[in-house]
Amino acid sequence: MAPAVCAVSSMATRALMAELLQQWTAHRTPPATLESLGGVEALKRVRAGAAFDVVILAADAIAALGDEGRLAPPGAVPLAKSSVAMAVRKGAALPSARTEAELRGAVLAAASIGYSTGPSGVALQQLFQKWGIADAVRAKVVQAPPGTPVGSLIADGTVELGFQQYSELMHVAGIQVLRDLPPGTQVTTVFSGAITRESARRDDAARLLEFLSSAETAATKRRHGMAPV
């Protein structure tokens, strides 16, 4: 049997990519394997020359790898897009956030705030800056360590109000999720895939990326709280 195509992804796409790679392996060759890490750690591993054939991360991280010459042709392939949702512990009152003003008020009223270290966290910080509340929020932020789901911090009461990709919150027990943030505040991340410079199986990796970006995978992406690009 031919060696497996080895992929690495961020935690945000772990469940989705695990299922898609199972679908690939069930009907196609060679098989594909997946390792999922915090996005920051995955980026470090690729930069260090780890033996991955395919890397799946937020589009800006993939673009950075391309700028550094760490990718093989064809470069970035958009795979899915994901939106940030808001959550509180199960049994707590889910704040009203029908408007931008209500969401701002909910953030200010919360005793503690949690968000990821990835692109969604950066976008939220920019939103708080825009609202003029960055300093007020900073004092009550509980930063999730890389690879640690914000949902788990919400569920155990460490964080009162948390934000993360809906795909990462939707299956967490012990929380309540508001999927859609109000107009003007939505944070959407595009996840892309690429073949690494170190890959020795570039043709197989290209076939895998073609599958991951195909219409055949659209229903699976939606089931995991994401959308085709």
FISEDREN-878074 format. One record per residue (C-alpha): chain; residue in three letters; residue number from 1; x, y, z. Coordinates in steps of 0.02 Angstrom, whole numbers, plus 50000, padded with zeros to 5 digits. Last residue first. Layout:
<recs>
[rec A, Ala, NUM, [X, Y, Z]]
...
</recs>
This chain:
<recs>
[rec A, Val, 229, [49184, 51428, 49998]]
[rec A, Pro, 228, [49080, 51287, 50070]]
[rec A, Ala, 227, [48999, 51323, 50238]]
[rec A, Met, 226, [49038, 51279, 50418]]
[rec A, Gly, 225, [48937, 51215, 50565]]
[rec A, His, 224, [48996, 51034, 50553]]
[rec A, Arg, 223, [48840, 50978, 50461]]
[rec A, Arg, 222, [48869, 51118, 50336]]
[rec A, Lys, 221, [49043, 51054, 50298]]
[rec A, Thr, 220, [48979, 50876, 50277]]
[rec A, Ala, 219, [48847, 50935, 50154]]
[rec A, Ala, 218, [48976, 51029, 50050]]
[rec A, Thr, 217, [49102, 50886, 50034]]
[rec A, Glu, 216, [49049, 50822, 49863]]
[rec A, Ala, 215, [49051, 51001, 49797]]
[rec A, Ser, 214, [49241, 50986, 49796]]
[rec A, Ser, 213, [49368, 51080, 49903]]
[rec A, Leu, 212, [49419, 50930, 50008]]
[rec A, Phe, 211, [49423, 50819, 49853]]
[rec A, Glu, 210, [49540, 50934, 49757]]
[rec A, Leu, 209, [49647, 50949, 49913]]
[rec A, Leu, 208, [49664, 50759, 49919]]
[rec A, Arg, 207, [49710, 50751, 49736]]
[rec A, Ala, 206, [49844, 50883, 49762]]
[rec A, Ala, 205, [49914, 50785, 49909]]
[rec A, Asp, 204, [49923, 50629, 49801]]
[rec A, Asp, 203, [50021, 50724, 49668]]
[rec A, Arg, 202, [50130, 50807, 49799]]
[rec A, Arg, 201, [50182, 50649, 49887]]
[rec A, Ala, 200, [50359, 50694, 49946]]
[rec A, Ser, 199, [50292, 50845, 50039]]
[rec A, Glu, 198, [50425, 50960, 50113]]
[rec A, Arg, 197, [50364, 51117, 50022]]
[rec A, Thr, 196, [50194, 51091, 50099]]
[rec A, Ile, 195, [50037, 51067, 49996]]
[rec A, Ala, 194, [49900, 51191, 50038]]
[rec A, Gly, 193, [49732, 51201, 50125]]
[rec A, Ser, 192, [49623, 51349, 50164]]
[rec A, Phe, 191, [49507, 51399, 50306]]
[rec A, Val, 190, [49407, 51559, 50283]]
[rec A, Thr, 189, [49364, 51646, 50446]]
[rec A, Thr, 188, [49207, 51748, 50476]]
[rec A, Val, 187, [49183, 51871, 50618]]
[rec A, Gln, 186, [49010, 51948, 50619]]
[rec A, Thr, 185, [48997, 52115, 50708]]
[rec A, Gly, 184, [48912, 52230, 50583]]
[rec A, Pro, 183, [48749, 52136, 50585]]
[rec A, Pro, 182, [48718, 52044, 50749]]
[rec A, Leu, 181, [48808, 51882, 50798]]
[rec A, Asp, 180, [48728, 51722, 50738]]
[rec A, Arg, 179, [48760, 51558, 50831]]
[rec A, Leu, 178, [48706, 51602, 51006]]
[rec A, Val, 177, [48766, 51450, 51102]]
[rec A, Gln, 176, [48718, 51377, 51271]]
[rec A, Ile, 175, [48849, 51276, 51364]]
[rec A, Gly, 174, [48864, 51115, 51465]]
[rec A, Ala, 173, [48915, 50997, 51327]]
[rec A, Val, 172, [49021, 51060, 51183]]
[rec A, His, 171, [48958, 51002, 51012]]
[rec A, Met, 170, [48917, 51171, 50934]]
[rec A, Leu, 169, [49061, 51267, 51011]]
[rec A, Glu, 168, [49205, 51219, 50895]]
[rec A, Ser, 167, [49104, 51233, 50734]]
[rec A, Tyr, 166, [49032, 51397, 50797]]
[rec A, Gln, 165, [49208, 51468, 50796]]
[rec A, Gln, 164, [49243, 51548, 50964]]
[rec A, Phe, 163, [49175, 51679, 51084]]
[rec A, Gly, 162, [49148, 51662, 51270]]
[rec A, Leu, 161, [49048, 51745, 51407]]
[rec A, Glu, 160, [49061, 51691, 51590]]
[rec A, Val, 159, [49231, 51609, 51581]]
[rec A, Thr, 158, [49303, 51491, 51713]]
[rec A, Gly, 157, [49130, 51418, 51741]]
[rec A, Asp, 156, [49171, 51239, 51692]]
[rec A, Ala, 155, [49067, 51247, 51533]]
[rec A, Ile, 154, [49134, 51417, 51480]]
[rec A, Leu, 153, [49315, 51361, 51496]]
[rec A, Ser, 152, [49274, 51202, 51399]]
[rec A, Gly, 151, [49192, 51306, 51261]]
[rec A, Val, 150, [49349, 51411, 51242]]
[rec A, Pro, 149, [49431, 51253, 51176]]
[rec A, Thr, 148, [49614, 51232, 51229]]
[rec A, Gly, 147, [49731, 51209, 51080]]
[rec A, Pro, 146, [49830, 51367, 51117]]
[rec A, Pro, 145, [49792, 51423, 51296]]
[rec A, Ala, 144, [49623, 51509, 51314]]
[rec A, Gln, 143, [49645, 51690, 51366]]
[rec A, Val, 142, [49538, 51739, 51515]]
[rec A, Val, 141, [49497, 51920, 51475]]
[rec A, Lys, 140, [49436, 52027, 51619]]
[rec A, Ala, 139, [49562, 52170, 51620]]
[rec A, Arg, 138, [49572, 52173, 51430]]
[rec A, Val, 137, [49386, 52210, 51414]]
[rec A, Ala, 136, [49394, 52382, 51496]]
[rec A, Asp, 135, [49551, 52428, 51397]]
[rec A, Ala, 134, [49474, 52374, 51231]]
[rec A, Ile, 133, [49310, 52465, 51262]]
[rec A, Gly, 132, [49317, 52599, 51126]]
[rec A, Trp, 131, [49194, 52507, 51014]]
[rec A, Lys, 130, [49322, 52497, 50874]]
[rec A, Gln, 129, [49450, 52429, 50995]]
[rec A, Phe, 128, [49327, 52295, 51051]]
[rec A, Leu, 127, [49300, 52248, 50868]]
[rec A, Gln, 126, [49488, 52240, 50837]]
[rec A, Gln, 125, [49506, 52125, 50987]]
[rec A, Leu, 124, [49368, 52018, 50915]]
[rec A, Ala, 123, [49460, 52004, 50749]]
[rec A, Val, 122, [49619, 51948, 50837]]
[rec A, Gly, 121, [49522, 51817, 50934]]
[rec A, Ser, 120, [49442, 51752, 50775]]
[rec A, Pro, 119, [49614, 51740, 50694]]
[rec A, Gly, 118, [49681, 51623, 50828]]
[rec A, Thr, 117, [49721, 51648, 51012]]
[rec A, Ser, 116, [49543, 51601, 51057]]
[rec A, Tyr, 115, [49413, 51698, 51154]]
[rec A, Gly, 114, [49356, 51712, 51334]]
[rec A, Ile, 113, [49275, 51853, 51432]]
[rec A, Ser, 112, [49249, 51872, 51619]]
[rec A, Ala, 111, [49128, 51970, 51729]]
[rec A, Ala, 110, [49013, 52003, 51582]]
[rec A, Ala, 109, [48923, 52171, 51578]]
[rec A, Leu, 108, [49042, 52255, 51456]]
[rec A, Val, 107, [49029, 52111, 51333]]
[rec A, Ala, 106, [48840, 52107, 51348]]
[rec A, Gly, 105, [48830, 52295, 51319]]
[rec A, Arg, 104, [48934, 52282, 51161]]
[rec A, Leu, 103, [48820, 52143, 51100]]
[rec A, Glu, 102, [48667, 52250, 51135]]
[rec A, Ala, 101, [48741, 52397, 51040]]
[rec A, Glu, 100, [48784, 52287, 50891]]
[rec A, Thr, 99, [48604, 52229, 50883]]
[rec A, Arg, 98, [48509, 52068, 50919]]
[rec A, Ala, 97, [48629, 52022, 51058]]
[rec A, Ser, 96, [48519, 51976, 51205]]
[rec A, Pro, 95, [48623, 51893, 51339]]
[rec A, Leu, 94, [48602, 51705, 51368]]
[rec A, Ala, 93, [48548, 51688, 51548]]
[rec A, Ala, 92, [48646, 51551, 51634]]
[rec A, Gly, 91, [48578, 51373, 51639]]
[rec A, Lys, 90, [48711, 51304, 51523]]
[rec A, Arg, 89, [48867, 51413, 51530]]
[rec A, Val, 88, [48875, 51554, 51405]]
[rec A, Ala, 87, [48910, 51560, 51217]]
[rec A, Met, 86, [48945, 51675, 51071]]
[rec A, Ala, 85, [48974, 51622, 50891]]
[rec A, Val, 84, [49114, 51652, 50767]]
[rec A, Ser, 83, [49085, 51608, 50585]]
[rec A, Ser, 82, [49167, 51475, 50478]]
[rec A, Lys, 81, [49218, 51465, 50297]]
[rec A, Ala, 80, [49275, 51311, 50205]]
[rec A, Leu, 79, [49406, 51242, 50085]]
[rec A, Pro, 78, [49501, 51383, 49998]]
[rec A, Val, 77, [49654, 51311, 49906]]
[rec A, Ala, 76, [49816, 51405, 49943]]
[rec A, Gly, 75, [49971, 51368, 49840]]
[rec A, Pro, 74, [49963, 51273, 49675]]
[rec A, Pro, 73, [50106, 51237, 49693]]
[rec A, Ala, 72, [50216, 51196, 49844]]
[rec A, Leu, 71, [50215, 51292, 50007]]
[rec A, Arg, 70, [50352, 51349, 50126]]
[rec A, Gly, 69, [50412, 51498, 50024]]
[rec A, Glu, 68, [50391, 51621, 50167]]
[rec A, Asp, 67, [50255, 51716, 50075]]
[rec A, Gly, 66, [50163, 51551, 50053]]
[rec A, Leu, 65, [50175, 51513, 50238]]
[rec A, Ala, 64, [50103, 51685, 50275]]
[rec A, Ala, 63, [49960, 51655, 50153]]
[rec A, Ile, 62, [49920, 51491, 50241]]
[rec A, Ala, 61, [49913, 51584, 50406]]
[rec A, Asp, 60, [49799, 51717, 50331]]
[rec A, Ala, 59, [49685, 51584, 50258]]
[rec A, Ala, 58, [49656, 51498, 50424]]
[rec A, Leu, 57, [49739, 51328, 50428]]
[rec A, Ile, 56, [49748, 51163, 50335]]
[rec A, Val, 55, [49923, 51097, 50296]]
[rec A, Val, 54, [49950, 50953, 50175]]
[rec A, Asp, 53, [50101, 50839, 50152]]
[rec A, Phe, 52, [50164, 50849, 50331]]
[rec A, Ala, 51, [50342, 50798, 50376]]
[rec A, Ala, 50, [50381, 50937, 50499]]
[rec A, Gly, 49, [50495, 51072, 50426]]
[rec A, Ala, 48, [50505, 51190, 50575]]
[rec A, Arg, 47, [50388, 51312, 50487]]
[rec A, Val, 46, [50259, 51173, 50473]]
[rec A, Arg, 45, [50274, 51136, 50659]]
[rec A, Lys, 44, [50264, 51319, 50707]]
[rec A, Leu, 43, [50105, 51344, 50605]]
[rec A, Ala, 42, [50026, 51191, 50687]]
[rec A, Glu, 41, [50072, 51262, 50858]]
[rec A, Val, 40, [49988, 51430, 50822]]
[rec A, Gly, 39, [49834, 51344, 50750]]
[rec A, Gly, 38, [49813, 51232, 50901]]
[rec A, Leu, 37, [49842, 51055, 50844]]
[rec A, Ser, 36, [49756, 50925, 50736]]
[rec A, Glu, 35, [49848, 50778, 50658]]
[rec A, Leu, 34, [49763, 50693, 50512]]
[rec A, Thr, 33, [49797, 50538, 50408]]
[rec A, Ala, 32, [49756, 50501, 50227]]
[rec A, Pro, 31, [49745, 50334, 50138]]
[rec A, Pro, 30, [49818, 50315, 49963]]
[rec A, Thr, 29, [49697, 50285, 49887]]
[rec A, Arg, 28, [49513, 50322, 49876]]
[rec A, His, 27, [49343, 50261, 49937]]
[rec A, Ala, 26, [49353, 50237, 50125]]
[rec A, Thr, 25, [49511, 50342, 50143]]
[rec A, Trp, 24, [49427, 50496, 50069]]
[rec A, Gln, 23, [49272, 50479, 50178]]
[rec A, Gln, 22, [49382, 50458, 50331]]
[rec A, Leu, 21, [49480, 50611, 50277]]
[rec A, Leu, 20, [49317, 50708, 50268]]
[rec A, Glu, 19, [49265, 50651, 50441]]
[rec A, Ala, 18, [49430, 50699, 50522]]
[rec A, Met, 17, [49432, 50862, 50424]]
[rec A, Leu, 16, [49266, 50917, 50496]]
[rec A, Ala, 15, [49305, 50866, 50674]]
[rec A, Arg, 14, [49476, 50950, 50673]]
[rec A, Thr, 13, [49429, 51110, 50581]]
[rec A, Ala, 12, [49443, 51232, 50725]]
[rec A, Met, 11, [49579, 51126, 50806]]
[rec A, Ser, 10, [49700, 51180, 50671]]
[rec A, Ser, 9, [49748, 51057, 50536]]
[rec A, Val, 8, [49891, 50941, 50489]]
[rec A, Ala, 7, [49884, 50818, 50344]]
[rec A, Cys, 6, [49986, 50663, 50306]]
[rec A, Val, 5, [49955, 50573, 50141]]
[rec A, Ala, 4, [49974, 50390, 50181]]
[rec A, Pro, 3, [50113, 50284, 50106]]
[rec A, Ala, 2, [50061, 50175, 49958]]
[rec A, Met, 1, [50000, 50000, 50000]]
</recs>
